[in-house]
Amino acid sequence: MLVLAPPRLDEAGAEELLERLARLPRPPEAIDCSTVRFADPCGALMLVAIGLSAPFRGGHAWGLVLPREGAVRSWLARCGVLRLLEEHFVVDGTSGEEAARRDADRDPVLLEAALVRDGADIHRAVARIKARADLLLVSRLGYSGLAADRFTVAMAEICQNAVDHSGSPGVALAQCYLRAGGGPEIRLAVADVGIGVRASLAPRYAGGYPGTWDDRAAIGLAFESGVTGTGDSDRGLGLAAVADLVRAWGGALRLRSGTAARVVGAHPSERSGLPHFPGTQVSIRLPHAADRR
């Protein structure tokens, strides 16, 4: 049994894929991405997360049919996602992508995806995020060097959170896009397949929470400065700091965990009762400085 991925593998497409998986009477043998014509960091990392999560997949390796669209396959290879998919799926259709892999470091608009497991991985990820932030935010989107530095520090803590709180490796990916009918924007995603926001915060906050302690409540609490699952008073600044930056810059940040999601910044929203996602995903969109409102 195959499950067909939506033709656009972005935030909305990732949710549609999870819904299609949830509707199946049993886990599929493979995910068919053959008709995917577009993918962005959020959708690509959701696919990686599904592959990383053995409990989500019932402990079995699933097959994965790659997109027929050559540009999408090339992008998956250049941004490092194809390599991660090959490690956690039985992938069909990987031939001819070696040149794209070799070109990844020369692509100025990509932050290549890589797993973050420990302090050494975080150090390497922060160095890569810093280099790409200078290029993407300053050179491509017109932000100041100070803004890029603040963004790098905040994103470093989100990567740290994935290691400290989730019990699972995290993975980050970013790219600069030209919007249809508009200027450039950066899309960035960080995901893990660990215990999720609710379980991470429960030991410190569930008992005293004044309402129902569920995924929606935990996600709302996670946006408050100083909230942390570690008990370390110096932590708990990452997500709140990133959210403040995103709001100030006219962008949008979406936090997805368990069965709920919340968007802050542009077009804020909350959703609950979503198909279960085994972990946490943060996705960010930042506009060109000239487009900020």
Residue pairs with C-beta under 8 A, 6 or more apart in sequence:
1 24
1 26
1 28
1 29
2 28
2 29
2 30
2 31
2 32
2 65
3 17
3 20
3 21
3 24
3 28
3 30
3 31
3 32
4 20
4 32
4 35
5 13
5 17
5 31
5 32
5 33
5 35
5 36
5 47
6 12
6 13
6 16
6 17
6 36
7 13
7 35
7 36
7 37
7 38
8 36
8 37
8 38
8 39
8 43
9 17
9 33
9 36
9 38
9 39
9 40
9 43
9 44
9 46
9 47
10 38
10 39
10 40
10 42
10 43
11 40
11 42
11 43
11 254
11 283
13 43
14 42
14 43
14 46
14 47
15 274
15 275
17 31
17 43
17 46
17 47
17 50
18 46
18 274
18 275
18 276
18 277
19 275
21 27
21 28
21 50
21 275
22 275
22 276
27 57
27 58
27 60
27 62
28 62
29 62
29 63
30 62
30 63
30 64
30 65
30 90
30 92
31 47
31 50
31 62
31 63
31 64
31 65
31 89
32 65
33 47
33 64
33 65
33 66
33 67
34 65
34 66
34 67
34 68
35 67
35 68
36 67
36 69
36 72
37 67
37 69
37 72
38 72
39 47
39 67
39 72
39 75
39 76
40 175
40 177
40 187
40 189
41 79
41 113
41 173
41 174
41 175
41 187
41 188
41 189
41 283
42 187
42 189
42 254
42 281
42 283
44 76
44 79
44 81
44 113
44 173
44 189
45 81
45 113
45 171
45 173
45 189
45 190
45 191
45 281
46 191
46 277
46 281
47 64
47 81
47 85
48 81
48 84
48 85
48 88
48 113
48 171
48 191
49 171
49 191
49 192
49 193
49 277
49 278
49 279
49 281
50 56
50 57
50 62
51 57
51 62
51 64
51 84
51 85
51 87
51 88
51 89
52 84
52 88
52 168
52 169
52 171
52 193
53 193
53 278
53 279
55 278
56 193
56 278
61 88
61 89
61 90
62 89
62 90
63 89
63 90
63 91
63 92
64 85
64 89
64 90
64 91
64 92
65 92
65 93
66 73
66 76
66 82
66 91
66 92
66 93
66 94
67 73
67 76
73 82
73 93
73 96
73 97
73 100
74 97
74 100
75 100
76 82
76 85
76 97
77 83
77 97
77 100
77 101
77 104
78 100
78 101
78 103
78 104
78 107
78 110
78 112
79 104
79 107
79 110
79 111
79 112
79 113
79 173
79 175
80 104
80 112
80 113
80 114
80 173
81 113
81 173
82 91
82 94
82 97
82 101
83 101
84 113
84 115
84 171
85 91
86 94
104 110
104 112
105 112
108 135
109 135
109 136
109 140
109 175
109 176
110 132
110 174
110 175
111 128
111 129
111 132
111 136
111 172
111 173
111 174
111 175
111 188
112 128
112 173
113 171
113 172
113 173
114 121
114 124
114 125
114 128
114 171
114 172
115 121
115 169
115 170
115 171
116 122
116 125
116 159
116 162
116 163
116 169
116 170
116 171
116 172
117 163
117 169
118 163
119 163
121 163
122 156
122 159
122 160
122 163
125 156
125 159
125 172
126 152
126 155
126 156
126 159
129 152
129 155
129 156
129 159
129 172
129 174
130 148
130 149
130 152
132 174
133 148
133 149
133 151
133 152
133 155
134 145
134 148
136 174
136 176
136 186
137 143
137 147
137 148
137 151
137 186
137 286
138 144
138 145
138 147
138 148
140 176
140 184
140 186
140 288
141 176
141 184
141 185
141 186
141 286
141 287
141 288
141 289
142 288
142 289
142 290
143 151
143 249
143 289
147 245
147 249
150 241
150 245
151 242
151 245
153 241
154 237
154 238
154 241
154 242
154 245
155 172
155 188
155 190
155 238
155 242
156 238
157 235
157 237
157 238
157 239
157 241
158 190
158 238
158 239
158 242
158 282
159 170
159 172
159 190
160 238
161 238
161 239
162 168
162 169
162 170
162 190
162 191
162 192
162 194
162 280
163 169
163 170
164 229
164 230
164 235
165 194
165 195
165 200
165 229
165 230
166 192
166 193
166 194
166 195
166 196
166 200
166 279
166 280
167 194
167 195
168 192
168 193
168 194
168 195
168 279
169 192
170 190
170 191
170 192
171 190
171 191
171 192
172 188
172 189
172 190
172 191
173 188
173 189
174 186
174 187
174 188
174 189
175 186
175 187
175 188
176 184
176 185
176 186
176 187
177 184
177 185
177 186
177 187
178 184
179 185
182 291
183 287
183 288
183 290
183 291
184 288
185 285
185 286
185 287
185 288
185 291
186 284
186 285
186 286
187 283
187 284
187 285
188 283
188 284
188 286
189 281
189 282
189 283
189 284
190 281
190 282
191 279
191 280
191 281
191 282
192 279
192 280
192 281
193 278
193 279
194 200
194 279
194 280
195 279
196 215
196 218
196 257
196 258
196 277
196 278
196 279
196 280
197 215
197 218
197 219
197 222
197 255
197 257
197 258
197 280
198 213
198 214
198 215
198 217
198 218
198 219
198 257
198 258
200 218
200 229
201 218
201 221
201 222
201 227
201 229
202 213
202 218
203 229
204 228
204 229
204 231
205 213
205 218
205 221
205 227
206 213
209 217
209 221
211 217
214 258
214 259
214 260
214 272
215 257
215 258
215 259
215 260
215 272
216 260
216 262
216 270
216 272
218 257
218 258
218 260
219 255
219 257
219 260
219 261
219 262
220 262
220 270
221 227
222 239
222 255
223 239
223 240
223 243
223 255
223 262
223 264
224 240
225 236
225 237
225 240
225 241
226 233
226 236
226 237
226 240
227 236
227 240
228 235
228 236
239 255
239 282
242 253
242 282
242 284
243 253
243 264
243 265
246 252
246 253
246 264
246 265
246 284
246 286
247 264
247 265
249 286
249 287
249 289
249 292
250 265
250 266
250 286
250 287
250 291
250 292
250 293
251 265
251 266
251 284
251 285
251 286
251 287
252 263
252 264
252 265
252 266
252 267
252 284
252 285
253 263
253 264
253 265
253 282
253 283
253 284
254 261
254 262
254 263
254 281
254 282
254 283
254 284
255 261
255 262
255 280
255 281
255 282
256 274
256 277
256 280
256 281
256 282
256 283
257 277
257 279
257 280
257 281
258 276
258 277
259 272
259 273
259 274
259 275
259 276
259 277
260 270
260 271
260 272
260 273
260 274
261 270
261 271
261 274
262 268
262 269
262 270
262 271
263 269
263 270
266 285
